[in-house]
């Protein structure tokens, strides 16, 4: 009984933690800190290959609002004319399979013991934010966040989008590393 409660407690702790992972890549010769203004590409200019259902006006507005807020904290201004940077984003949703060792199966007469493998299906979402030099149209920075899509995220997408965008753009401070 104690083992069952311990296993249940461990499962609840693991299932409650976030699986959000963030990464970035940059042009080593470019200092993002030198850019002061930016503008967004229109939703129609953003590539929507394969995931058109996730590119909605609501999602677009949430991503832009969260990014605008984070970039303002970095002293970057949104502008409609002659920006230093052009911003755009991509959304990727993929079906994934995870495996884990299960109970051991014993064949007849206890001669062979083989571990069972349990498979789990889940959906993974990735949000990618690109920063392009407006004069050269050259990509200078890319940040992305990947997470398992849960029912909670589907019910309350705004807070999860805001969190992902914040964590992606927090990586810009590392650009001087």
C-alpha positions in Angstrom: 0.0 0.0 0.0 2.8 2.4 0.9 4.4 1.7 -2.5 1.2 2.4 -4.3 0.9 5.8 -2.6 4.5 6.6 -3.3 4.1 5.8 -7.0 0.9 7.9 -7.1 2.6 10.8 -5.4 5.6 10.6 -7.9 3.2 10.5 -10.9 1.3 13.5 -9.7 4.5 15.5 -9.1 5.8 14.6 -12.6 2.5 15.3 -14.4 2.1 18.7 -12.7 5.5 20.1 -13.7 5.8 21.9 -17.0 7.6 20.3 -19.9 8.2 23.7 -21.6 11.7 23.8 -23.0 13.2 26.9 -24.7 16.1 27.3 -27.1 17.7 30.0 -29.3 20.1 30.4 -32.1 21.7 33.7 -33.3 24.1 35.2 -35.7 27.3 35.6 -33.7 28.3 38.8 -35.5 25.0 40.6 -34.7 24.2 42.3 -31.5 20.4 42.3 -30.9 20.9 45.1 -28.4 21.8 47.4 -31.3 18.2 47.1 -32.7 15.7 49.6 -31.3 12.6 49.2 -33.4 10.6 46.3 -35.0 7.5 45.6 -37.0 5.5 42.4 -37.5 4.9 40.6 -40.7 1.2 40.2 -41.5 -0.6 37.0 -40.6 -1.0 36.3 -44.3 2.8 36.6 -44.8 3.5 33.9 -42.2 3.9 30.4 -43.5 1.1 28.1 -42.3 2.1 24.9 -43.9 0.4 21.8 -42.3 -1.0 23.6 -39.2 -3.5 26.1 -40.7 -6.0 25.3 -37.9 -3.7 26.8 -35.2 -3.1 30.0 -37.1 -6.1 32.0 -36.0 -6.6 35.7 -35.5 -7.0 35.0 -31.7 -3.7 33.1 -31.5 -2.0 35.8 -33.7 -3.2 38.6 -31.4 -2.0 36.7 -28.3 1.4 36.0 -29.6 1.9 39.5 -30.8 0.6 41.1 -27.6 2.9 38.9 -25.4 5.9 39.6 -27.6 5.2 43.4 -27.7 5.1 43.4 -23.9 8.4 41.5 -23.6 10.2 43.5 -26.2 9.0 46.8 -24.6 10.8 45.6 -21.4 14.0 45.3 -23.6 13.5 49.0 -24.8 12.4 47.9 -28.3 9.6 49.9 -29.9 7.0 48.6 -32.3 6.8 50.9 -35.3 4.9 51.0 -38.6 7.7 52.6 -40.7 11.3 51.7 -41.3 11.8 49.2 -38.5 15.3 47.8 -37.6 13.8 44.3 -37.2 11.0 42.3 -38.8 9.4 39.7 -36.6 7.5 36.6 -37.5 6.6 33.3 -36.0 5.8 29.7 -36.8 3.7 27.2 -35.0 4.3 23.5 -35.3 2.0 20.8 -33.8 3.1 17.2 -34.0 1.8 13.9 -32.9 4.4 12.1 -30.8 4.8 8.7 -29.1 6.7 8.1 -25.9 7.7 4.7 -24.5 8.3 3.5 -21.0 9.2 0.2 -19.4 6.2 -1.5 -17.8 5.7 -4.6 -15.7 7.8 -7.6 -16.5 6.1 -10.4 -18.3 7.0 -14.0 -17.3 6.4 -16.7 -19.9 5.2 -20.2 -19.0 7.1 -22.0 -16.3 8.9 -18.8 -15.3 11.7 -19.5 -17.8 11.9 -16.1 -19.6 11.3 -12.7 -18.2 10.8 -9.9 -20.7 10.1 -6.2 -19.9 6.9 -4.8 -21.3 7.0 -1.5 -23.1 4.1 0.9 -22.8 3.5 3.5 -25.5 1.9 6.8 -24.9 0.5 9.2 -27.6 0.7 12.9 -27.1 0.7 16.2 -29.1 3.7 18.5 -29.0 3.5 22.2 -29.9 6.4 24.4 -30.9 6.3 28.2 -31.1 9.2 29.7 -33.1 9.9 33.5 -33.1 12.3 34.8 -35.8 14.0 38.2 -35.8 15.1 39.4 -39.3 17.3 42.4 -40.1 14.8 44.7 -42.0 17.5 46.1 -44.3 19.1 42.9 -45.3 16.2 40.5 -44.7 18.7 38.2 -43.0 17.7 36.2 -40.0 19.7 37.4 -36.9 18.0 35.5 -34.1 15.6 32.6 -33.6 14.0 31.5 -30.3 11.6 28.6 -29.8 9.6 26.8 -27.1 8.4 23.3 -27.1 5.8 21.8 -24.8 3.3 18.9 -24.5 -0.2 20.2 -25.4 -2.5 19.4 -22.5 -6.3 19.8 -22.1 -5.5 22.7 -19.7 -3.6 24.5 -22.5 -6.6 24.0 -24.8 -9.0 25.5 -22.2 -6.7 28.5 -21.4 -4.4 29.2 -24.3 -3.7 32.8 -23.5 -1.7 32.2 -20.3 0.3 29.4 -21.9 1.1 31.5 -25.0 2.1 34.4 -22.9 4.4 32.1 -20.8 6.0 30.5 -23.9 6.6 33.9 -25.6 8.1 35.4 -22.4 10.5 32.5 -21.9 11.5 32.6 -25.6 12.3 36.3 -25.5 14.0 36.2 -22.2 16.8 34.4 -24.1 17.6 37.6 -26.0 19.5 38.9 -22.9 22.0 36.0 -23.5 22.8 37.4 -26.9 25.9 39.1 -25.6 27.2 35.8 -24.3 
